[in-house]
Amino acid sequence: MAQSSLRIGTRGSRLARAQAEMAALALRAKGITCEIVPIRTTGDRILDRPLAEAGGKGLFTKELEEALLADTIDIAVHSMKDVPAFLPAGLVIGAILPREDPADVLVAGGARTLAELPAGARVGTSSVRRRAQLLRARADLDCLFVRGNVDTRLAKLDSGGMEAIILALAGLKRLGLAERATAVLSPDEWLPSLGQGAVGIEIRAGDARAAAAIAPLDDAPASIALSCERAFQGALDGTCRTPIAGLATLDGETLSFRGEVIAPDGSEYAGTEFRIALGGDAKTQATEAGRKAGEALRPRAARWLAL
């Protein structure tokens, strides 16, 4: 393999491949040749039970990170909502691509909004966060466990197995399926998963060649926002059984953040928010602000974090 080429590791789903192609396209535009290496992760293999029962979101990154450490790939492309707050020793997130819309969407067969779903309607999701938010909004709904990639979930909906599903708008857009969204769930009322809509590139710490190749791909606003969100996540140290949501946004030099921890049954929640002006080292400031917000929220959310 030519020294200038990069091996890009990715999960094998259509969405993951599309996101890897986004990174490859940007690298090729800079004259760097790339090879995409699909890797099946534990999370892709486990489809019969919630990930919370099998080990959590790290199941979507484990094999990719092992391949990085074994030097069988040079970079790994991830949906950042699937990346744990703490990485294995020797690995770093080297770049965040421009963020897509982080909102969740309702995809329904008949109803146009969440409020229009009939009592007892079956709504599919595998996310403990989405389940808690659904029950908070509509305790009368029947939340069904549904796993699989976007295409699989849409097929289950279309076959009549449920009346609606909740998906990330970003994934639908990247697959050219945005028209399937029945209603966008505004982050003002329905906070997304931390990191949702963002694609990150993980590399080996000290790999100067990979770091230099992906550095121009790093989007500063997205990177700053993700630093805040991931620090918030790390400070809470919640398990994959804990419904945690949050979103950081950047407007010029002003960073705004809202985050919450929700009771699994949606009956209660503890939230926090802040708005600060960033100075010279914006990423460090965003990280520190996210960490402090998480630490301050911990005592009020402790009973749900310990699940």
N, C-alpha and C positions, 0 to 999 in steps of 0.2 A: 504493500500500500504506500502510495506517495506520502511523504512527510507532511504535505500541506492539507491532506484530507482529514476529516473528523468522523469518527464513528458515533452516530447519534442513537442512544438507547431510548426505547419507548415501549409502552404497553401496546398490545396488538389491536385494540378496538379501533373502530373507524374514527371516533373522535380523537383518540390519542394519536393515531397516525396523522390526522389532519393538523394537530397541534405541532407534531414533530416536523411536518412539512413546512409549517410556518417558520420555524427556526431554520430549517434547511434552506428555504428560499432566501431568507435574509442573509445567511452565510454565503450562499452561492453568489448573491449580488455583490459581495465583497471579494469574489474570486477564490473562495474556499470550497473545495470539493467535499462532498459529504456522502456518507453511506448510512442509511437508516437500518437499525438492527432491532427488530421486534423481539420483545422478551415477555413471556407470560408470567404474570405475578400471582402470588397466592390469592390476592383479592379477586383476581379474574377467575380463579378456579373454584372459589367458594361461592356458590349461588343458592344454597339451600337454607341459609340462616343469616341473620344480621351480622355485619362485620364486628359489631360490639361484642358479640359472643365468641368471636374467633381471634381477636387481637387488635382490632381497630384500624385506623386509616393508614398506618404504616405498612399494612399488607399490600398496598398498591405501589409501594416504593422499595420494598425490601430487596427483591431480586435485581432491580435496576441499580441499587446502591452496591450490592455485592459485585455486580459486573463492573462498576466503576472502580471499586477497590481492587478487583482482580485484573484491571487494565484490559478488559475485553471490549469496553466502550470508552469513549473519551468524554462524552457529555450525556446527561440524562434529562429528558424533557418531561416535566410534571405539570399536572393541574395542581396549583398551589394549595387548594383546599384539601388535597389528599396528603400533603406533606406534614409530618409531625413537627412540632415547634422546635424540637432538638434533633439535630442531625448526627449520624454516626461520626466518630472521630476520623478526621482526615478528609471530610467532605464539606463543601460550602455551596451556597446558592450564588452563582456568579453573575446572573442577569435575570431580570424580570422583563418580559415582553410587554408592549402596550396592553393595558387591561381592557377587556371587553366589558359590556354592561354586566354588573354583578348580580342583578335581580333574579329572583325565582319567578317562575311563571306557572299558571294553572293551564293544564291541557285537558279539556273536557269534551265529552261527546255531545252534550246538549246545552248545559248551563254556560252562560257567558261570563259569570263571575263566581267567586267563592260563595258569596251570599245567596246566589241563585240555586246552588246545589240542593236537592231535596234532602229532608231529614233522613239520616241513615245511609246516605250515599257512600259508596265505597271509593276511597281515595288512596291510591298507591304511593308509597315512598319507602325507602330503606333507611332514611335519615332520622336519627332520634331528634335532631333539631327541628326538622320539618314536621314530624309527628307532634311534638310539643306545641309548635306554633299553630298547627291545624286544630288541635284540641282546645287551645286558648281561644281561637277565633270561632270555632264551631264544635262544641263538645258533643253534639249530636251526630257527628260524622263517624263512619266506620273506617278507621285507618288500617289499610292492608299492607303487609310486608311484601315488597316487590324488589327484586334484584335484577342485575343484568345491565347491559349497555343501553344507550338511548334508544337504538332501534328495537331492541328486545322489549323495552318498557312500552314504547308506542304500540308495538304489535299486540301486547297484552291488553292495552286499552282498547284498541280497534277490534279485538276479538270479543269484547263485551265482558271481560273479566272484572271490570270496575268502571265506575262512572267518570273518574278523573285521575290524573297523576300530577305531581309537582316535580318540575325539572328546572335546571338552570338555563336561563335565557342564553348565556354565552355558548353553551354546548349546542343548542339548537341553531344559533347563528353560524357557528363554525361548520356545521353540517349542512347548511343551506336549508334548514327546516324551520326558520323563524315563524313562518306562516302557521305552524301548528299551535303556536301559543294562543290560547283563548283569552287570557288576561295576564298582564304583567302585575306582579305583587310588589308594589312600591316599597323600596327600602325604608321609606319614612314610617311605614306601618309594619313591615315584615322584613326584619334584618336578615341578610344572607349569611351563609357560612363564611367564617374568616378565610380570606384568600380566594373566595369565589370569583370567577371571571379572569383570574390571573394565571399566566403560564410562566413557569420558572425553569431555569437551566442550572442543573447541579453539576459540579465538576470536582475533581480531586484538588484538595488544598495544595498549593505549590506547583500545580501544572500550569506553567507560564504560557505555554503554547495555546492551550484551551482557553485560559483566562483572557489572553490578548484577542483571540478570535471572537469571543462572545461579548467582550466589553462594549463594543459599539451597539449591541442589541439591547442594552439595558435602558429601560425607559424610566427616567428620574421620578416623575410623579407616581408611577405604579410602584417603583422600588421603595420610595419613601412611605407610601401608604401601607405596603405589605410589611415593612419593618415595624410599623406601629401595631398592626393587627397580630403579627406573629409574636411580638413581645407581650401583648395582652394575653394571648393564648398561653404562652409559656409561663407567665406569672400566675395564671389561674391553675395551671397544671391539672386540668380536668381530664377525666378518662373519656374514652370513646362513647361511654354510656351517658355522658353529660351533654344536654342540649345547650350549646354555646353559639352565639351569633354576634356579628359585629361588622362594622364597615368604617374605614377611614377614607376621607376624600381630601384632596388638595385643591385649593383655590388660590392661585398665585403663591404667596408665601404663608398662607393660613391653612393649618391642618385641623380638620374637624373629625371627631370620632364619636360613635355611639356603639355600645356593646351591652350584652345582657347574657345572663344565665337563667334558664327557664326550668321550672319543675317538670319532670318527665310527663306528667299528666296535664300540663298546661295551666294548672290552677293558680300558680304564683310565678313571680320572676323577680330578679334583682338586676337593675340596669345602671349604667353610668354613661356620661358623655362629657366631652370637653372640646374646646376650641382654642388653639394657641397660634401665636405667630412664630414662624421658624426663622432662625438666623443663619449663620455661616454653615455649620455642619448639620444640615437639615435631617439627614438620615439618622444620625446619632440622637438628635433631639426627639425625633419621632419615636425611636425605639424606647427611649427613656420615658416618654410620656405614656406610651402604651403599657410599659411595665408597671408604672405607678398606678395607672387606672386599674389594671388587673389585680395588683396587690391590695388596693383599697376596696375592691369589690369582693375579694375572697371571703372576709368574715360574714358578709350578708348572704353569700351563696354557698357557704361551706357544706350545708346539709345535702346539696345536690352534687357538689363536686366529689363527695366521698362515695358516691354510688358505685 
